[in-house]
Amino acid sequence: MTRTRPPTHRPRLPKVDPEMRRWCALLQDEVSAWRQVRTKPMFGMLALYRGDRIFAALPLTRAPRTPNSLLVKLPGVRDDRLKAAQGPGKAWASFEMTSSTDIPEALRWLQRAYKYAGAR
């Protein structure tokens, strides 16, 4: 008798809007210039690492929450612009971008997550 595993139900990640792809390309260019940052594709997103610690994920083809969201790893941080993320753990939050004017704020959140990854 062979055992079959029940199918795992993973949430479907939304497709990224073309405009969000452009914004994330700009964010990636900026963050990639920071010391010790490396990138790795992961589940339709681009994982950002400081050394061996992941600190954020930018959507490439798939987004974590909505088509215009990105992930930052900031345990315990509360803010109206950050929403608890489903999936990788309690330390993750998603940041929703609504226009290109959100790029500076997204960079601030990415920088906070980058600093947190370096402090551990």
N, C-alpha and C positions, 0 to 999 in steps of 0.2 A: 504494500500500500504506500503510495507516495503522498506526502503532505504538501499541500499548497498553502502559501501564505495569502492572507487577505490583502487586497490591493491597498497600498498606502494612499491616503488622500492628502495631497499637498495642495495648498492654495495656488491657484493660477496667478502668476504675476502679470500685471497689465502691461500692454505694449507701450513703449515710450513715444511721446509725440515728437515729430521732427524738430520742433522749436526747442524742446527740452534737450534733445541730442546736441544742438548747437551750444546751449548754455553749459552743458556738462563738458563739452570739448574745451570751452574756455576755462572752466574750473579745473579740469585735468591739466591743462597747460600750466596754470599757476601753481597748483599743488605739486606737480611733478618736479618743480624747481626747488622745493624745500629739501633740506638735508635729510638723508637716510630714507627718502620716500621711494617705494617701488610699487608697481601695480601688477595685478594678476586678474585675468578674466574669470568671472564666477557667476554662473546662473543668469547670464544675460546682463550682468552688471560688471563694473570694474572695481575690484577690491583695492583699497589703498592701505598700504602698510608703512609703518615707521619701524624700520628694522624688521623684526619678526612679529610685530604686533599690528593686527588689523585695527584701523581707526575709522574707516568710512567705506561706503560703497556708492559709486555713481552709476546711474542707469546707462546702459548702452542700447540694448534692445528691449529689456524688461525692467520695470520699476518695482520697488518693494511694496508700495501701498496704493498709490494712484499713478497715472501716467506722468505726473510732474513732481515726483518725490525722490529724495535721496536719503541715504542712511548715514547716521553718525553714531559713534559709540561713546556715549557720555553717561555713565551710571549716575543715577540720582539727580540729574539736572532736570529742572522743571521750567517750562516756558510756554507761553501761549502758542508760539510758532512750531513747537516740537510736539509730535504725537508719539505715543508708545508704539513701537513697531512689533508686528507679529513675527514670530519665527525665531531668529537666532538667539534671543535671550533678553532678559530684562534691561540690560545695559544699552540696548539699541533704541534709537528714536528716529523718526522720519521728519524731514523738513520739506514742506510743500512750497514749490516755487510757482508764482503766478505770472511773473513777467521778468524781463531781463534786469529790472531794477532790484530784484531779489539776489542778484549775484554777489554784491558785497556782503550781505547778511549771510548767505550760504558760505562764503569764504571765512567769515568770522566763526561760524559753527565748525567748519572743517578745521580751522586753526585751533580751536579749543580741544577738539577731539585728538588732533595731532599732538598737542602739548600734553594731554592726559596720557596718551600712549607712551610718551617719552618719560613721564614722571614715574611710571610703574616699574 
